[in-house]
Amino acid sequence: MKLKLSNQLNMVGAVLGVAQNPEYKSVWDGKPPADFALDLAKLQAGYDAVQAKAAQADSAGTGAADAKAVAESALEDAAHVVARALSNHFKKTDDVERLAKVDLTHSSFARLRDQDLVSKATDIRDLGTVAVGEPDAASRGITSARLTALTAALAAFTAEMTAPRSQIVNRSTLLREVETDTASLIEIAGDLDDLVLQYDDTAAGRNFISAWRQARMIVDLGSHSSSATNGAGSSSAAAPATPVAATH
């Protein structure tokens, strides 16, 4: 997720934390203007939804890549087992031509790119399908069960090969939605900036306004000389105070 979006979401979390702090909640809870509580609830709900979507975007691709790696490893193992069984069989039957096609190490499979691995494993499976009915093939490990396992591993890996790319596309879509939704949160926070000013009739209210403004500062943590801008449009070089975690 972009640094700007992270900073904006951190700011929203900070103002929600300030508002839900017991020290300040009594200032606005059940007090006019009523729209402050309504807009705050809207901000909280939107923030929770965006956070969930952002987490989903961050995880998109990782799970698919992991699943692909598992399927790839399983295919390499299955193809290697059948290849070694065939190698043993062809060596004992003096079949030099077919032996040359299957005399492979495990690392030989591991070095292959996706489609090349599929092609090689398919060749091994097809050679095994022919050899399985030959004399003494079963005693050398060339069995229908082994070939079925290899076929299943081939199908599983083929299905996973394109998954990471689709997950990347899905992640991009989610991040665009996060960006749009975050812009809406910033707009709601701006509406709350106008309403929070009405709590200046008590010392607690004025403290709440001050804490709210401090939390509304957005600091670009990625720059060497960061500047902070609050909701009212003023700027300051001061970093916001550590926000109180929002409670639900």
Stockholm file with secondary structure:
# STOCKHOLM 1.0

chainA/1-248         MKLKLSNQLNMVGAVLGVAQNPEYKSVWDGKPPADFALDLAKLQAGYDAVQAKAAQADSAGTGAADAKAVAESALEDAAHVVARALSNHFKKTDDVERLAKVDLTHSSFARLRDQDLVSKATDIRDLGTVAVGEPDAASRGITSARLTALTAALAAFTAEMTAPRSQIVNRSTLLREVETDTASLIEIAGDLDDLVLQYDDTAAGRNFISAWRQARMIVDLGSHSSSATNGAGSSSAAAPATPVAATH
#=GR chainA/1-248 SS CCHHHHHHHHHHHHHHHHHHSHHHHHHHTTCSCHHHHHHHHHHHHHHHHHHHHHHHHHHTTHHHHHHHHHHHHHHHHHHHHHHHHHHHHHHHTTCHHHHHHHCCCHHHHHTSCHHHHHHHHHHHHHHHHHHTTSTTTGGGTCCHHHHHHHHHHHHHHHHHHTHHHHHHHHHHHHHHHHHHHHHHHHHHHHHHHHHHGGGTTSHHHHHHHHHHHHHTCEECTTSSSCCEECTTSCEESCCCCCCCCCCC
#=GC SS_cons         CCHHHHHHHHHHHHHHHHHHSHHHHHHHTTCSCHHHHHHHHHHHHHHHHHHHHHHHHHHTTHHHHHHHHHHHHHHHHHHHHHHHHHHHHHHHTTCHHHHHHHCCCHHHHHTSCHHHHHHHHHHHHHHHHHHTTSTTTGGGTCCHHHHHHHHHHHHHHHHHHTHHHHHHHHHHHHHHHHHHHHHHHHHHHHHHHHHHGGGTTSHHHHHHHHHHHHHTCEECTTSSSCCEECTTSCEESCCCCCCCCCCC
//
